Amino acid sequence: MMEQFGSPKFYNLIREITTENRMVPSLQKLCGVKIAIVISNNSDVKNQIFFSWKFPQKSFSKYSRWRSALLRSVTKGLKDYPQRFVGIIPFYLVPLIGLGMLKWSQFLESYFGLTKKFCCEFIQSSFFTPRGTIDEAKVARDLVKDTNLSLFLRYKLACYYFLLEDLRILWTHLHHEVNFKETLRNLFPDREVIIWTEYLEKKEALSVSAASKLKLVTDSFLVTAFLYGIENENVEAIKYCWKTMNLSKKILIYKDKIVIEREEMAYISYSDDNLLSKYNDAIIFPTYRHLLSRNLQEYDNILEVFALWINEDEMNVLMLHHKAYFIMLKCFLLWPYQYLFMETAEVFFKNLSGDDFYGLLHSIVDLIEDPTLGQTWEYRSLLKEFWVISPPHLHIHVIDRESRCFRSNDAVKPLFTSRYKLRPVFLIQKLIFLNTFTNDDELNLKLILEEATLHDKNNILHFQANDICFELISFGDFRLADMFLECLTLNGETLKTFKLSLALSIFRVVMERENLDLADEFVNWVCVSSNEVMDLKAEILPEVFQVSSIVHWLRIFNTPIPFLNDIFKWFLYTENKIEEWKNNIIFNESFSRYFVLEYDEKVSQRLDQFMEWLGYDEEKISSIKMQILLKALPDILEQLFKVYVEVSDETICINCILYLCSNKTKLMAEFVNSLHSLCKDYLEERNFIFCQHIISLYFDASSDPKFSCHLYNDKTVPLDVNLICSPLKKLDDIIAGQEKEKLCLQLDGKDLETTKIIMQ
């Protein structure tokens, strides 16, 4: 009987799940699954499930539309219920249960010829397990009893699902059909039908006395059927045979490698992509694609078979020494098999490697915030339980994972270089930076940190503390930063020194976000008294107000110039002190490097704005630009050489030269003289000539059309600037990137290599 939203049974289920004070959480969750099952079997919802989406279309957008329409249909059906009831219904389970119904109906349609309409009308909530999956064997037993179906189809169903008692009855009824054996061979050439038919024929051929002594199912038949189940992914055959065979027969099969030879096809997979899981579609769980297969599978869930072996000798025999056990453990984290995870993990703990333990912790943390799976199970509680019952020797691998910290050919390097240092504490970082960080997460983090620090022989956490605390503080989470440092047992002067080491990084964030409130929170976090605040500001001041630091903020963070006044005043600077600081600014080599090597139009504008804020006039600004250029000559030459060798667009230095030159002729003359000495030692002849070509482009050809270039071998080459510049338009067009010309210099009547010069 189909359950309806208004039925007394449905109302009782709603009332049952709301008795929170009298029910433990695990039972509440089971009641929630019951409600989702009943909702999914409502007539309107079933029609939405079966007929609004052409399953299995591998399109996440179509699946999303189907899911949204399905949930709207459910909400509409519950509109008359009080909100306090509707609010606790696990709606997210309905699409998952619906997909299970679709896959089940698709299999019945393709293998037994039963239409989707028939499946929609036949399925009911009593056919589901407490975990929300369809009990296909139970459905098959009801189908076999349905006299509206043909006798041959019912026989095929009984063969496929190994329904022994029904097979005996149906075999008797088939004898009343004309030429039934020939009909079976013609209509149903399926392997399971052939296996059972041949076996029943063999038993039938025996004498009455011999048949009565013969067991209905012999060991040889079980082995044959078992291998068939493995080869053809028939879970029911595997279940039936494995339960029926005695342990000695199972061990014999394992030792003889009859199973192992064929398991890659269906039994245990070596890779995530081949796992035969009913809920392994990326279309269902798009956020967990690295574990789940990307293709819709046509097979039943092989995990149900392993569920029969939990806490039995078969698990030790068949799975304990198998390479795929780690993949199976990860699959047990997924709905609806979470209840198997802890039981299975306990069996494997003695053989679980450190890397696999670390990987399982990562998988659990990933699932905490999964939008679909995160709602189906208490993964936060599972993480705590898994950590508590796991052996202490596995806890070491959360921190001390040397094999993953450097490559095998890097053994001579320090253990933790900047390239690999984040990996050992990546799990802890993932926990800290969960988007929905709760009190349970904090307790789990503290639990892991307290024990991890005991095994942190290489002080990896201390190496990473700066980065982790910086991230926490930049988001204003000072309380969690304190908890993290407390676990590291930092105290007294060591703790204060560590906090002070974050000052410059934090003030970069302050400049980037123009957030002086964060600056106030930081100094209050470091200091206890107001006097300490003043001392801290005085200590930070020299670092913050280095010219190179300010240039970095202007260039990278796009800090507005007026905000500099605010930050000065935050440091209790008076107007007089600000003016004094401006007058003492020296544009050193680091300043030149910022504005020359990473030059672009925006940087030039900010350079002008900064100098104007300092109160410089145009003449002084021009003079400073010339100084910057001359100090940066070695770096400029190196960039020009890169442009030539790589034939790329990296001509920012050339543009920068033009921008900085207030007096081109005078400045370029000094520039050329400096180039003579700079390039003599390490540039080849043609590369130097190339550089000289570029320099020559910036001269007014009429003012100084000829001058000499001294090569590294002291050979003097006259350069005709008019000849070089004649194919080019105005200098402004070149700067604007409107010209891309090829230059070719005639030297002693021979062509040098044609050089591409790309001007921006």
N, C-alpha and C positions, 0 to 999 in steps of 0.2 A: 504494500500500500504506500503510495507516494505521500511523503510528509509535506504539509503545507504550513505556511507561516502562522496561520491562525489556529493550528491544531493544539489540543491540550498537551500533547507530548512535546511539541516545540516550546510551548510556554514553560513547561516544567524544566526543560533544559536551560532556558534563559534564567529561570529562578535558581537553578542549581549552580550555575557559574557565578552568580552574584553573591553567594554565601561565602564571602571572602574570609570571614572570621573563623569559619568552621572547616576550612578546606586548605590543605597544604598546596603550595604553588604548583607542584607536579600534577596534582589532580585537577586544579583549575585549568591547566593547559590542556589536559585530556578532554575536559568538558568543552573547552573552546573548540577543539577539533571536532567533537560531536556536533556542535552547533553548525560549524562550517560544512560538515557533511550533509546535514539536514537541509541547509540553505541551498547547497549545490544540487540537491535532488528535488527542489521545488520545480514544478512544471515550467513556469516562465523562465526560471534561471537555466534549466536544462536546455530549453529551446535556444536560449542565448548562447549557451556553451557549444551546442552541437551544430547550429546552423548559421551562426553569424561570422564564422571564420573558416576558410578552406584549409584545414589542417592537413599536412604540415607545411605551410608556406614559410620559407626561411627568411622572413622579413621582420625585424624587430619593430618597425613602425606599425605594420599590420597587427602584430601581436599586441602592441600598446593600445591600439584602437579597440581591439577585441576585449582587452582587459578593462579598459575604461567603460565600455558599453556594458560589460558584465557587472561591474561594480555599481553602475547607475541602476541597473535592473534590480540588484539586491537592495540598494537603498530605497528604491521606490516600493518594494514589497514590504519593507519594514517601517514605512512612514507613520503607521498608526501606533507603533510601539513607543513607550517612554524613552527619552534620550538616555536615561541612566542605564537602560538595557542595551540600547544600540551602541553606546559608547564602548562597551566591553566585548563586543563581538569581533572575533579575529577575521576581518574582511580579507586580509592579505592571503589567507589560506584558500579562499574560494577559487581564484584563478589556478592555483597549483593543483587542487583537487580536480578542477575542470580539465586541465591538461592531461591528467592521468586518465580521465574518462575518455578523452579524445583519442589518446594513444591506444587504449584498450579497444575502443570501437573500431579504430582503423585496422587493428590486427584481426579482429573478428570478421571484418568486411573482406580483407584481402585473403585470409586463410580459410575461412569457413563460409564466405558468401553471405553473411548476415548484414543487412543494410544498416546505415547509420540511424535511420528512423526506428528500426526495430530495437537497436541498442539503447536509444534514447528512452523508449517506452519501457524497456525491460529493466534497466538499472534502477536500483533503489538503495536507500541508505543502509539497509541491513547487509549489503554486500561489501561494506567497507571495513577495514581493520581499524582499531583504535587510533592508529597513527595517520589515518586519512588516505591510505592506499586501497586499491580494489583487491579484494581477496578473489583472485581469478579462479582458483579451484572451487571455491564455494559457488561462484557464478556458474561455472561449468556444470556442477552437480544439479543446479536448478534447470539449466538449459537441457541437460540430458533427460530430465523428467518432463520436459515440455512436449506433449504429444502432437502439438501443431507442427513441429519440425519433423523432417523425414527421418526414418529409422537409420538410414545410412549416415546422415549428418550427425545424429546423436552418437552413433558408434565412433565416428571420427573424433568427436569431442572427447569421448571417454578414452580413446586411445592416446590422444595428445596429452591429456591431463592425468593419465595413469589412474583412472577411477576403476579400481579392480572389481568391486562388487557390481557396479553398473555394467562393466564389460561382460561379466558372466551372464547377466540377465539379457543384455542386448544380443550376445552371441547366440543365445537360445532362440530369441525372436527372429533373428536373421535366417534361421533354418526354414522359416515359413515363406521366405521370399524365393521366387523362382530365379535360379542361376545367381544366387547372391554373391558367391565367391568371384565369379567373373565380373559382376557389377562392381564389387569392391576394387578389383584390380583396374578396371577401366575408369571409374569415377574418382578413386582415391589412391593414386600411386604414391602416397606419402610414406616416408620411412617408418614413422611410428605405427601407422596402420598395418604396414607389411610385417613389422616385428611382432605385433600382437596377433595378427591373423595367422602367421606361420606357427607361432607358439601354440595358439589355441587349436589349430588343425593337428599339430603333432600330438597334443594331449588327447584330442578327440580320437585319434587313430589308435590309441592304446586300448587294450582290453579294459573292461570295467574294473576288474580286480587290480590291474596295474595302475590305472588312473586314480583309483581311490588312495593308493599308497603314495602316489607322486604329489609332491607339494605343488600348489598352483603356480608359484613363482620359484624357480630354481636359481642357484647361484650363477650358473652360466648365463641364464637369461638376464639376470641383474647386471652382470658385467657388460653384456651386449647392449642392453638398454642404457646403461650408464655412459658408455662410450658414445652411443648415439646422441645422448643429451649434451655431452661436451662438444661434439662435432657440429651439432645443429642448434646450439644455444637454447635447448629445451629445458627450462629451469625446472618444470614439473617432473621431468624424467630424472634429472639429477637429484632433486629432493627425495623423490620416492625411492630410488635405488639406494641412495646414501643412507636413508633412515632404515631401510630394510636389510641392507648388508650388515654382517657382524663386523666388529672392529678388526679382526684378523684379516678379513678379506680386503678391507679398506687399506690396511697397512701394506698388504701384499701388492695391491694396485699401485700404491705410492712407490714402493721399493722397486717394482718392475718398471717404473717410469711410463706406465701406460697412460697415466693422466698427464704427466709432464710433457710428453711428446706432442700433445694436442692442445695444451691449455692456452697457447697464444691466440687461438681462434676465438675462444669464448670464455675461458674459465677465469684466469687471472691475467691481467694485462701488465705489460712492462712500461706502458706509457699512458699518460692521462688521456690522450686523444682517443685511445681505443677502449676505454673503460665502458662496459656495458651497464650503464646506469639509467634507470627510467627517468631520472631528473637531471640528466647531464647535458641538457641543451643550453647553449649560450643564449637562445631566445628566451629561456625562462629566467636565467640568472646572468644578465649581461655584465654585471659588475664582478663576476668571479670566473672570468673566462680562462684564466691561466690554469685552473683546475678542471674545469668541465669541458667536455667535448664540444666542438663547434658544429657538429653535424647531428641531425636528428637520427637516433638509432631506432631500428625496427625490433629490437630484442627486448625481452623482459629483463627484470632486474636481477643480476647475478648475485647481488649483495644479500638477497633474501636467503640464498643457499648458505652463505657464511653465518647468517644469524642462527642457523640450526646448530652450529658447531661451537657457539660461545660456551666457555667453561666446560668443554668436553675434550676428551683425549684427541679427537680428530683435529682440533685446532693446532695443538702442538705438533701433530704428525704432519699435517698438510701445509700449514702456513708459517710455522715458526721459523723455518729455515729458508723461506722463499724470499726472493728479491723484491717481490711486489707488495710486501706487507705494509710498507710505508704509504704507498698509494691507497691501499685499502683503508688504512687508518684515517687518512685525509678525507676519504669519501664518507666515513662514518661521522664526520663532522656536519654533514649536510642533512637537511630535512628529507625524509622522516627517520633517519637512522642515528640521531644523536645519542639516543639511549644506549647504543652499542659501543660508543667510543671509549668510555672509561673502562668498561668491562674488558674490551679488547686490548686497550693500552696496558692494563695491569698484566696481561699475559705476556706482552712483548717487552716489558720494561728491561728485563735482564739481557735482552739482545738488541735493544734500541740503541742506535749509535748517537753520539753527541750531535752530529749534524742533523739527523732526523728529528731529534728532540727539539732542537732549535727551530727547525722548519715547521714542526707542529705548533709551537708557540706562535710563530708568525701567522700561521693559518687561522688560529683562534682569534688573534688580535684583528686580522683583516675582517673576520666575520662579525666582529662586534658592531661595526658601523655599516655593514652591508644592508642596503635599503629593504631587501626582501628577506634574506636569511636571518638578519639580525633580530627580526621580530618573532621568529619561530622558536627561538631557544635562548636561554640565559647564558650567553657565551662568557659574560664577565664572571659568573659563578663557576662555569666550567674551567676557565683559566686558573682561578684560584685552586680549585679542587685538583686539577691536573698537576699544578706546581707542588702542592702540599704532599701528594702521595707519590710523586716521582722520586727516584733514588737521588741522594745528594751528589753522586758522582756525575750525574747529567747536568746539574745546575752550573757546573764549572763552564760548560760550553756556551752559556749565555754571554759570558765575557771573554774567556780565554779560548778563542777559536783560531789558533795560530795558522792552521792549514788554509784558512780562507783569507788571511791577512796579507799574504804576499804570494807571488807566483813562484813556482819551483825554481826557475832560473834567476830569481832575485834573492837568493838566500844570503847573499853577502850584504844586502841592504839592511838598515835598521828594521826592527820588527814592525814598527808602526810608523809608516811614512804618511805624508799628507794625502797620498793617493788612496790609501787603504784604511786610514784610521777610523773612518766612520762605521765601517762594517761591523766591528765587534759589539758596538752598543746600539746598533740600528733598531733592535727590538725595543730597547728602553726608550729610544727617541719616538718610536711609533706610539708607544703607550702614552708618553707625555703629551704628544701633540694630537691626540684624538679630538675630533671636532666636537664631540659631545662628551667631554671629560666629566665623569661623575665621581661621587664619593667612593663607589666600588672600585673605579679605576685607580683612584689615589691609594686605596688600601692594597690593591694588587701591585701597584708600582712600588710601594714601600716594602711589601713582602719580598719582591724580587730583588730590589736594590740592597736590602739589608744582608741578604745571603750572598748576593753577587759580589759585594765589596769584600767579603771574606776570601773569595777566590781570585780577586783581582791582583794577581802577583805582579803584573807588568804595569800597574797603575793606569790602565786604559781609561777607566772612568774619570780619573783626574785629568788625563790629557784632553778628554772630551768635555769636561765640565764647563770650560769657557764658552764653547759653542752652544751647548745646551742651555746654560743660564742666560746667555745673550738672547737666544730665541724666546725664552720665557719672558724675560724682562721687556723685550721690545714689544711684546703683546700685553704688557702690564700685569703679568702673573707673578708677582713677587713672592706670594705665599708658597707656590709650588717650587719656586727657585730655592727658598729657604729649606723646604722639605728635602729637596735633592741634595743640597749642601750638607744638611744634617746627616744624611745617610753616608756621605763621604767622610764624616767625622772631622770636618774642618771647624776650627774654633780659634778664638783669640786673635792674635795678630795675623796668623795664617789666613783666617777667614776674611779679615779686613783687607789684607793685601790682595787676596783674590778678587774681592769686590771692586777694589780700586783699579784692577787690571782691565775691568770692563768699561771704564769711564769713557775712553775715546770712542770705542765702538758704539756705546749708547748715545753719545752726543752726535755721532753721525746720523743716527736714526732721528734724533731730535731735529737736526737741520733738515733732513729729508722730509719729515712730516710736519715741520714747523710746530712742534708740540712741546712747549715749555712745561706743561703739566707732567710729562714723562720725566723731564729733567728734575723737577721737584720731587717726584716719587723716588727717583733713583738716589738722590743725595740723602733723603730721609731713610732709605733702606740701608745705606752704608753707614750713616752717622747716627749717634745717639743724642748729642746735644747741639745747640745752636752754634757753639764755638767750633765744634767739629765740622759743621756745615761750612763755616767761613774758611777753615783750614783746607777742607776738601776743594772748595772752589778755587782757592789760591794754588793748590797743587795741580788741578786740572787745567787751569788757565793757560800756562805756557804751551801745553800740547794742543789745546783747542784753537788757540790763536796764532799758530804757526801759519805763515803765508801759504805754505804748501797744502795745509789742511783746508784752509778757506778756499783755495783754488779748486781743490778736490770737490768740495761741497758745491761750488758754483758750477763746476763742469758736469759732475755726475748727477747730483740731486736736484739741479735746477732751482736751488734755493734763491728766493727773491732777495734782492739787495736790501730792501727795507728791513727784512728780518734780521740782518746783521746788527742793526741798532738794538733790536729787542734782546738778542742774545748777549750783547755787550752790557746792557742794563741789568740783565739777569745776574751777571757776575758782579753787580754793584759798581759798575764803571760809571764815573761821572762824565759829563760832556768834555771836560778838560782832559781827562785820561783817554777818552776815545780819540780826541784830536792828537794827543801826544803819540798814541799808538800808530795812527795813520802816518805821522811824520817820520816814524822810525822804520817804516816798511822798506825792505830791501828786496828787489826782484832778483833772486838768486837763480842758480842753475836748475833747481827743481821746478821753479815757476816756469822757466823757459821750456823745460821738457814737457810739461803739461800742455802748454798752449801751442807748441810747435809740432810735436810728434803726433798729437791727436787733434789736430786743428780741423775745424769746420766753421761754417758761417755763424752758427749759433754761438760757438765759443768766442769768436771774434767780437760779436756784439756784447757778450757778457764781460769780456776783457775791457772793452770801452766803458761799459757801465760801472765796472768795479773801479777803474781809474778815475772816472768822473766822481764817484762816491768819495774817493780819497781826496778830491779837490784839485786834481791836476789839470793844467791848461793843455791846449793842443800841442804846444811846442814840447812840453815835458813828456806828454804821451808819445809823441813821435820819437823823442830821444830814447825813451824806455824800450820802445819796440825795436829800435836799432840795436840796443844792448842785448835784448833777448835773442835776436837773430844771431849776433856774432858769438854769443856764448853757446848757442846750440849748433854751431857749424858741424862738429863731428857727427852728431845725430842726424842732421839734415843730409850729409853726404851718404851716410849708411842707408837712409831711406831712398835716396836717389839711385843708389846701387841696386836696391831691392826692386825698384820699379823697372830698371833696365833688365835685370836677370829674369824676373817673373813675367814681364810684359803684361802687367796688370794695371788696374785703375788707381793704384795707390800713389796719387800725385798730390796728396794733401800738403806736403811740404812745399811744393812749388807754389801752390796758391797762397800758402802762409807767407812765403818770402815776399810775394807781391803785396799782400795786405800790410805787412809790417814795414815795407819800404816807403818812407815818406820822401826820401831823395834817392831815386833809383840809381843814378849814375855813380854818385859818391859811394853809396853803400855797396853796390855790386862790384865796384873796383876793389874795395877791401875784401869782399867775399871771394873774388877770383884769386887775389893774392894768397889768401888763406888756403884756398883749395890746392894751390900748387904744392904746398908742403904736406897737406893732409893726405892727399891721394897718392903721393909718390911711393909710399912703402908697400901698399897692399892692393892697388887696383891695376888690372891689366890695361894695356894700351887702349884698346877699343872702348873699354868701359869708361876710362877717363875722358876720352874724346866725346863720348856720349854725354857725360856730365857737363863738359865744356859747351856742348851744343845747347843744352838746356839753359845754362847760365847766359849764354850769348843772346838768347831770345829776349832777355829782359833789358837789353841795352837799346838805347836809341841809335839805330844804325848810322844816322847822319853825324852823331857826335863823336863816335870813336869806332870807325868801321873795321879797323884791323888791330889785332894784337896777338901776341904769341902764347903758345901753350907748351910748357916744358913737360915732356913725358918722362916716365920712370927711367928710360935709358938715355936721358939728357938730350934726346933729339928734339929739336925745335920745329914745330909745325905751325905755319901761318894759317890763321883762320879768317875767312872772308865772311864777316857778319852779314853783309848785304846779300851775299849768295845764300846763306842759310835762311834768312828771314824773308826772302823774296816770295816764296810760295804762300806765305801766311798773311792773314788779314790783320786787323788791328789787334793789339794785345788784349783789349777788353773782350773781344770775341773768343779769343783763345781761353781766357779765364772762365767764361760762361759755358764752355763745353760745346761751342758751336762748330769747332774745327777739329778734324782728326786728319793730320797730314803725315806723309812719309818724307823723311829727310834722307838725303844721300850725299855724303861728302866725298868729293873727288880728291884723293890724296895720291900724288905721284902718278896720276893717270889710271889708278886702280880703284875699283868700287869697294868701299868698305861694306860691311853687313848693313842692310837696310834696317833702320830702327823705327819702331812704332812709338810715337809719343802721343799719349791720350791726355788732353787737357780737360779739366773739369771747370 
